[in-house]
Amino acid sequence: MQVMPNKTVIEGRAQRVDPAPDGWGGTVEFAVETSKPADGYSDFVRAAAGSTVTMFTADLGAVKPGQSYTVTASVLGGPGGERVVLQDAKVLQDVKARRP
């Protein structure tokens, strides 16, 4: 199965990071604060504010539980079905720290 190119930008807090049973990568649960399509892409994740999104990450060190991030995620497909995959994660600075 081939999925049309898509990217979603999500701001939220990493709630859990669990290693995969086979030892490669793992899953991350994000509490969604905001979600929108990346510029020029379709939004296949369609995460609503207040929801939780579970996604695969190849790099378990990319996110830490309890920290807020801006993440880019895509829905990818394969012979076993579709899954949301973390493409990029940037630490979201505390709003108070960003004020002048």
Biotite code that builds the C-alpha atoms (Angstrom):
import biotite.structure as struc

atoms = struc.array([
    struc.Atom([0.000, 0.000, 0.000], chain_id="A", res_id=1, res_name="MET", atom_name="CA", element="C"),
    struc.Atom([1.294, 3.435, -0.862], chain_id="A", res_id=2, res_name="GLN", atom_name="CA", element="C"),
    struc.Atom([0.050, 6.481, 1.035], chain_id="A", res_id=3, res_name="VAL", atom_name="CA", element="C"),
    struc.Atom([-0.080, 9.959, -0.505], chain_id="A", res_id=4, res_name="MET", atom_name="CA", element="C"),
    struc.Atom([2.615, 12.337, 0.870], chain_id="A", res_id=5, res_name="PRO", atom_name="CA", element="C"),
    struc.Atom([1.403, 13.931, 4.096], chain_id="A", res_id=6, res_name="ASN", atom_name="CA", element="C"),
    struc.Atom([2.800, 15.784, 7.099], chain_id="A", res_id=7, res_name="LYS", atom_name="CA", element="C"),
    struc.Atom([1.198, 17.051, 10.274], chain_id="A", res_id=8, res_name="THR", atom_name="CA", element="C"),
    struc.Atom([2.715, 19.510, 12.758], chain_id="A", res_id=9, res_name="VAL", atom_name="CA", element="C"),
    struc.Atom([1.660, 18.794, 16.334], chain_id="A", res_id=10, res_name="ILE", atom_name="CA", element="C"),
    struc.Atom([2.443, 20.762, 19.490], chain_id="A", res_id=11, res_name="GLU", atom_name="CA", element="C"),
    struc.Atom([2.031, 18.818, 22.689], chain_id="A", res_id=12, res_name="GLY", atom_name="CA", element="C"),
    struc.Atom([3.561, 16.966, 25.593], chain_id="A", res_id=13, res_name="ARG", atom_name="CA", element="C"),
    struc.Atom([5.188, 13.550, 25.384], chain_id="A", res_id=14, res_name="ALA", atom_name="CA", element="C"),
    struc.Atom([3.354, 11.404, 27.921], chain_id="A", res_id=15, res_name="GLN", atom_name="CA", element="C"),
    struc.Atom([5.062, 8.040, 27.408], chain_id="A", res_id=16, res_name="ARG", atom_name="CA", element="C"),
    struc.Atom([8.037, 6.662, 25.526], chain_id="A", res_id=17, res_name="VAL", atom_name="CA", element="C"),
    struc.Atom([8.148, 2.877, 25.305], chain_id="A", res_id=18, res_name="ASP", atom_name="CA", element="C"),
    struc.Atom([10.815, 0.791, 23.556], chain_id="A", res_id=19, res_name="PRO", atom_name="CA", element="C"),
    struc.Atom([9.597, -1.690, 20.940], chain_id="A", res_id=20, res_name="ALA", atom_name="CA", element="C"),
    struc.Atom([9.683, -5.356, 21.992], chain_id="A", res_id=21, res_name="PRO", atom_name="CA", element="C"),
    struc.Atom([12.119, -6.176, 19.180], chain_id="A", res_id=22, res_name="ASP", atom_name="CA", element="C"),
    struc.Atom([14.586, -3.554, 20.431], chain_id="A", res_id=23, res_name="GLY", atom_name="CA", element="C"),
    struc.Atom([14.392, -1.192, 17.454], chain_id="A", res_id=24, res_name="TRP", atom_name="CA", element="C"),
    struc.Atom([12.629, 2.130, 17.988], chain_id="A", res_id=25, res_name="GLY", atom_name="CA", element="C"),
    struc.Atom([9.460, 2.399, 20.003], chain_id="A", res_id=26, res_name="GLY", atom_name="CA", element="C"),
    struc.Atom([6.227, 4.256, 20.543], chain_id="A", res_id=27, res_name="THR", atom_name="CA", element="C"),
    struc.Atom([5.572, 7.735, 21.856], chain_id="A", res_id=28, res_name="VAL", atom_name="CA", element="C"),
    struc.Atom([2.238, 8.994, 23.189], chain_id="A", res_id=29, res_name="GLU", atom_name="CA", element="C"),
    struc.Atom([1.641, 12.725, 22.707], chain_id="A", res_id=30, res_name="PHE", atom_name="CA", element="C"),
    struc.Atom([-1.053, 14.797, 24.412], chain_id="A", res_id=31, res_name="ALA", atom_name="CA", element="C"),
    struc.Atom([-2.086, 17.129, 21.578], chain_id="A", res_id=32, res_name="VAL", atom_name="CA", element="C"),
    struc.Atom([-2.386, 20.863, 22.215], chain_id="A", res_id=33, res_name="GLU", atom_name="CA", element="C"),
    struc.Atom([-2.518, 21.980, 18.570], chain_id="A", res_id=34, res_name="THR", atom_name="CA", element="C"),
    struc.Atom([-2.379, 20.176, 15.236], chain_id="A", res_id=35, res_name="SER", atom_name="CA", element="C"),
    struc.Atom([-2.268, 21.424, 11.644], chain_id="A", res_id=36, res_name="LYS", atom_name="CA", element="C"),
    struc.Atom([-1.034, 20.264, 8.242], chain_id="A", res_id=37, res_name="PRO", atom_name="CA", element="C"),
    struc.Atom([2.544, 21.223, 7.323], chain_id="A", res_id=38, res_name="ALA", atom_name="CA", element="C"),
    struc.Atom([2.734, 23.819, 4.547], chain_id="A", res_id=39, res_name="ASP", atom_name="CA", element="C"),
    struc.Atom([1.886, 22.230, 1.207], chain_id="A", res_id=40, res_name="GLY", atom_name="CA", element="C"),
    struc.Atom([0.870, 18.843, 2.668], chain_id="A", res_id=41, res_name="TYR", atom_name="CA", element="C"),
    struc.Atom([-2.326, 17.002, 3.563], chain_id="A", res_id=42, res_name="SER", atom_name="CA", element="C"),
    struc.Atom([-3.063, 16.245, 7.223], chain_id="A", res_id=43, res_name="ASP", atom_name="CA", element="C"),
    struc.Atom([-3.719, 12.508, 7.566], chain_id="A", res_id=44, res_name="PHE", atom_name="CA", element="C"),
    struc.Atom([-3.215, 12.385, 11.351], chain_id="A", res_id=45, res_name="VAL", atom_name="CA", element="C"),
    struc.Atom([-6.103, 14.805, 12.031], chain_id="A", res_id=46, res_name="ARG", atom_name="CA", element="C"),
    struc.Atom([-5.366, 15.024, 15.734], chain_id="A", res_id=47, res_name="ALA", atom_name="CA", element="C"),
    struc.Atom([-7.779, 17.124, 17.771], chain_id="A", res_id=48, res_name="ALA", atom_name="CA", element="C"),
    struc.Atom([-6.665, 19.319, 20.665], chain_id="A", res_id=49, res_name="ALA", atom_name="CA", element="C"),
    struc.Atom([-7.052, 17.321, 23.866], chain_id="A", res_id=50, res_name="GLY", atom_name="CA", element="C"),
    struc.Atom([-6.564, 13.963, 22.142], chain_id="A", res_id=51, res_name="SER", atom_name="CA", element="C"),
    struc.Atom([-3.637, 11.567, 22.438], chain_id="A", res_id=52, res_name="THR", atom_name="CA", element="C"),
    struc.Atom([-1.683, 10.367, 19.397], chain_id="A", res_id=53, res_name="VAL", atom_name="CA", element="C"),
    struc.Atom([0.533, 7.287, 19.498], chain_id="A", res_id=54, res_name="THR", atom_name="CA", element="C"),
    struc.Atom([3.362, 7.277, 16.972], chain_id="A", res_id=55, res_name="MET", atom_name="CA", element="C"),
    struc.Atom([6.409, 5.206, 16.090], chain_id="A", res_id=56, res_name="PHE", atom_name="CA", element="C"),
    struc.Atom([9.891, 6.654, 16.482], chain_id="A", res_id=57, res_name="THR", atom_name="CA", element="C"),
    struc.Atom([13.134, 5.098, 15.322], chain_id="A", res_id=58, res_name="ALA", atom_name="CA", element="C"),
    struc.Atom([15.084, 7.264, 17.809], chain_id="A", res_id=59, res_name="ASP", atom_name="CA", element="C"),
    struc.Atom([13.929, 6.757, 21.399], chain_id="A", res_id=60, res_name="LEU", atom_name="CA", element="C"),
    struc.Atom([16.263, 9.548, 22.525], chain_id="A", res_id=61, res_name="GLY", atom_name="CA", element="C"),
    struc.Atom([14.446, 12.122, 20.382], chain_id="A", res_id=62, res_name="ALA", atom_name="CA", element="C"),
    struc.Atom([11.778, 12.795, 23.037], chain_id="A", res_id=63, res_name="VAL", atom_name="CA", element="C"),
    struc.Atom([11.507, 12.575, 26.797], chain_id="A", res_id=64, res_name="LYS", atom_name="CA", element="C"),
    struc.Atom([8.299, 12.016, 28.781], chain_id="A", res_id=65, res_name="PRO", atom_name="CA", element="C"),
    struc.Atom([6.929, 15.195, 30.359], chain_id="A", res_id=66, res_name="GLY", atom_name="CA", element="C"),
    struc.Atom([8.636, 17.530, 27.861], chain_id="A", res_id=67, res_name="GLN", atom_name="CA", element="C"),
    struc.Atom([6.661, 19.626, 25.357], chain_id="A", res_id=68, res_name="SER", atom_name="CA", element="C"),
    struc.Atom([7.557, 19.442, 21.662], chain_id="A", res_id=69, res_name="TYR", atom_name="CA", element="C"),
    struc.Atom([6.668, 20.569, 18.202], chain_id="A", res_id=70, res_name="THR", atom_name="CA", element="C"),
    struc.Atom([6.711, 17.366, 16.166], chain_id="A", res_id=71, res_name="VAL", atom_name="CA", element="C"),
    struc.Atom([6.274, 16.604, 12.507], chain_id="A", res_id=72, res_name="THR", atom_name="CA", element="C"),
    struc.Atom([4.553, 13.301, 11.875], chain_id="A", res_id=73, res_name="ALA", atom_name="CA", element="C"),
    struc.Atom([3.374, 11.403, 8.802], chain_id="A", res_id=74, res_name="SER", atom_name="CA", element="C"),
    struc.Atom([1.038, 8.514, 8.201], chain_id="A", res_id=75, res_name="VAL", atom_name="CA", element="C"),
    struc.Atom([3.000, 5.812, 6.392], chain_id="A", res_id=76, res_name="LEU", atom_name="CA", element="C"),
    struc.Atom([1.660, 2.554, 4.992], chain_id="A", res_id=77, res_name="GLY", atom_name="CA", element="C"),
    struc.Atom([3.047, -0.878, 4.376], chain_id="A", res_id=78, res_name="GLY", atom_name="CA", element="C"),
    struc.Atom([1.976, -4.480, 4.048], chain_id="A", res_id=79, res_name="PRO", atom_name="CA", element="C"),
    struc.Atom([0.974, -4.555, 7.723], chain_id="A", res_id=80, res_name="GLY", atom_name="CA", element="C"),
    struc.Atom([-1.204, -1.428, 7.504], chain_id="A", res_id=81, res_name="GLY", atom_name="CA", element="C"),
    struc.Atom([-0.755, 2.231, 8.346], chain_id="A", res_id=82, res_name="GLU", atom_name="CA", element="C"),
    struc.Atom([0.933, 3.915, 11.287], chain_id="A", res_id=83, res_name="ARG", atom_name="CA", element="C"),
    struc.Atom([1.834, 7.404, 12.408], chain_id="A", res_id=84, res_name="VAL", atom_name="CA", element="C"),
    struc.Atom([5.604, 7.971, 12.303], chain_id="A", res_id=85, res_name="VAL", atom_name="CA", element="C"),
    struc.Atom([7.528, 10.725, 14.103], chain_id="A", res_id=86, res_name="LEU", atom_name="CA", element="C"),
    struc.Atom([9.660, 12.533, 11.519], chain_id="A", res_id=87, res_name="GLN", atom_name="CA", element="C"),
    struc.Atom([11.117, 15.389, 13.592], chain_id="A", res_id=88, res_name="ASP", atom_name="CA", element="C"),
    struc.Atom([10.877, 16.701, 17.173], chain_id="A", res_id=89, res_name="ALA", atom_name="CA", element="C"),
    struc.Atom([11.898, 20.098, 18.544], chain_id="A", res_id=90, res_name="LYS", atom_name="CA", element="C"),
    struc.Atom([11.645, 21.083, 22.190], chain_id="A", res_id=91, res_name="VAL", atom_name="CA", element="C"),
    struc.Atom([8.846, 23.597, 22.693], chain_id="A", res_id=92, res_name="LEU", atom_name="CA", element="C"),
    struc.Atom([10.013, 26.345, 24.998], chain_id="A", res_id=93, res_name="GLN", atom_name="CA", element="C"),
    struc.Atom([7.835, 27.294, 27.952], chain_id="A", res_id=94, res_name="ASP", atom_name="CA", element="C"),
    struc.Atom([5.545, 30.212, 27.011], chain_id="A", res_id=95, res_name="VAL", atom_name="CA", element="C"),
    struc.Atom([6.748, 32.211, 30.042], chain_id="A", res_id=96, res_name="LYS", atom_name="CA", element="C"),
    struc.Atom([10.361, 31.808, 28.904], chain_id="A", res_id=97, res_name="ALA", atom_name="CA", element="C"),
    struc.Atom([9.503, 33.207, 25.435], chain_id="A", res_id=98, res_name="ARG", atom_name="CA", element="C"),
    struc.Atom([8.007, 36.471, 26.736], chain_id="A", res_id=99, res_name="ARG", atom_name="CA", element="C"),
    struc.Atom([10.282, 39.551, 26.523], chain_id="A", res_id=100, res_name="PRO", atom_name="CA", element="C"),
])
